[in-house]
């Protein structure tokens, strides 16, 4: 659902996650990969507009995670599904 949030809401959500995680706690989530990803699956174009996914590049998501104060933000992998490609991310709270 991250891609459905407006940019300021994404920043607020990640800051709140960073605030409530225990020191050393871990954030793990997945979301649809951005348009720079490979093919978006058979149903992807029907479910999500290019506008919603245009700001969901891995680089941008990782930058937002780091800017929220989380550490070691990484994209673990990307996987094709029938509804499109999804990206798996993780980060940790400051110790």
N, C-alpha and C positions, 0 to 999 in steps of 0.2 A: 504493500500500500504506500510505500515511501514515495513512489513516483506520482501519486495522486496529490501529495501535499505541495502547496506553493513553496517557493524558495525560503521565505522567512519562516514558514511553519516547519520546514525540514531542519533549519538551523535551531529553532526553538526545541524541537523534539530531541535532537541529538544533544543539546546542552542539558536538557532535563535528564536524559539517560546518563550522561556523564555525572550529573549531580547526585543521582540516587544509587549508582553502582558503588559497591564497597571498594575500597582500595584494592587493586589487583583483580577486581571483578571483570567479567568478559561480556562484551556485546557480540552477538552473532545474529546476523539476519540475511535474508535474501530478498531480492527484488528483481524486477525485469531489467535486463541489460539495456543500455542505451543504444541509440541508432548506429553507433560506431561498431557495434557487435556484429557478428555474423547473422545469417538469416533469422527471421523472427517467427518461424513456425507457421503452420497453416492458419491458425486462428488469431495470431497476433495482430495483424492489420485490422481485423474486425473488432477487436476488443480495446485497442489502444491507439490513440492518434499519435502521429509523429511528434506533435507538440508536447505531449506528456512524456515521451521517452527521450526527447531531444536533450534535456538537461540531466539525463540519468547516466552519463558516461562514467566509467569506472574512475577515471581521474578526478572528475568533479565530486563524486560520492566520497571518495577517499579524502579529498581536500576538506569537505564539510565535516567528516568524522574527526579529522585531526584538528580542525579549527574549533570544534566543540570541546577540545581538551582531552580527547581520548588518545591513547598511545598505540603504536604498532598497528595502525590501520592497514589492512591488507585485503585484497580480493583473493579468496582461496581458490575459487574455480568458477567456471561458467558452464552451464549445462543446457542443452536443447530440450524443450518440452513441446507438447502439441500447441500450447498457447504462446510460445515464444521462448527466447533464451532467458535464463535467469542467472544472476550473478550472486555468489555467496561471499559475504564480507565478515570480517571479525576485527575487533580492537579490544584494548583493555583499558581499564580505569587506572589512573595514576596511583602508584603505591604510596 
